[in-house]
Amino acid sequence: MDLLNTLVDKGLRRELPTREEALAVLATSDDDVLDVVAAAGKVRRKWFGRRVKLNYLVNLKSGLCPEDCSYCSQRLGSKADILKYTWLKPEQASQAAAAGLAGGAKRVCLVASGRGPTDRDIDRVAGTIKAIKDGNEGVEVCACLGLLSDGQAERLREAGADAYNHNLNTSEATYGDITTTHTYADRVDTVSKAHAAGLSACSGLIAGMGESDEDLVDVVFSLRELDPDSVPVNFLIPMEGTPLATEWHLTPQRCLRILAMVRFVCPDVEVRIAGGREVHLRTMQPLALHLANSIFLGDYLTSEGQAGRTDLEMIADAGFEVEGAGEVTLPEHRATAGGGCGSHAGAGCESHEDAGCGSHEGGGVCGTAAAVPAANELRSDLVAVRRRGAGTDLAPNA
């Protein structure tokens, strides 16, 4: 179709689609979804080949967050039966990270619940970064600690952090509907602080919270303007005990269209499938690898993910390969420019909750490939709370 041919041409040239074109991708029918995947796949392969970057989450501090993000199982007032623990010691975090690195991950994402870190928290995380990097040459470390105060991004950079994650999550127009304890502008400010400090900025979205197509396009275009190096795309996991526990709006086809739209708007940036891929994409996960070039390996913050071995088998069976530790993720024109969406040069834009190095929640579990759940229905059979790995005495999933 003419739309897809136009979008492929623009993606190969790193040219921004129009809002109307992005909306048209989301409006395509299920009958055309394979055509959409094939078209966006050409753009993905142009800039990233068949490489898949693996990332691994370590939840440094779980639960008891004072923020009221509706999607999050760690939120203020959450009744979700999740693990709750205070800061892991550096050696505990390093041990947890080792499982993911052994499984092929090249980036470790250190996440902590809370509004934002204190200066003492920055010292704690600095010790953890050192412990991880001392034993694993070349590993990338991304921190996700909430809202940053002046000078904290610089301190993280000095401590060895390579990246900082803070998701926008949804459009500015609807942000107040999901969170009241901080603002959309607060989130933009933190991403800007990370960028200014020389950290690789990571910022993405959560789909499936009842937003409109316009909201999805708005947040992706806003991300492009912010210029992050990576965009995690999370799919809401409606966890029992949270305000959005009965919100089931996604189908596998809808998820694929969202990922394709992000790829067209952000052609040469790391697009990561973050939380919820197992729950919402289910048996169609391999198709999503034609759109995104990055995933999380193993479990998420408070929920279980697909078995690490299954992730690796899926990548190989789909004809892709795990990106090696010595390979540079971003295309040369972006890597040599020090990161950024490239939008300021007419290029493309470029992830955590919820699964990713992310805002504070998320994640899916490999559930039964059941029919799409009805709205206003709890589906605890599709989501398993994490009971292993960080904060427990059981081996992690990686």
BELJO-V336062 format. One record per helix or strand of 2 or more residues. SS is the DSSP state (h for helix, s for strand). FROM is the first residue (numbers start at 1). TO is the last residue. Records with the same first field share a line. If there is no record, write none. Layout:
SS: FROM-TO, FROM-TO
This chain:
h: 2-12, 19-26, 30-48, 90-102, 119-135, 152-158, 175-178, 184-196, 213-226, 252-265, 277-288, 308-317, 332-335, 343-345, 380-382
s: 51-62, 107-112, 140-144, 163-165, 200-202, 205-207, 230-235, 270-273, 294-296, 321-322
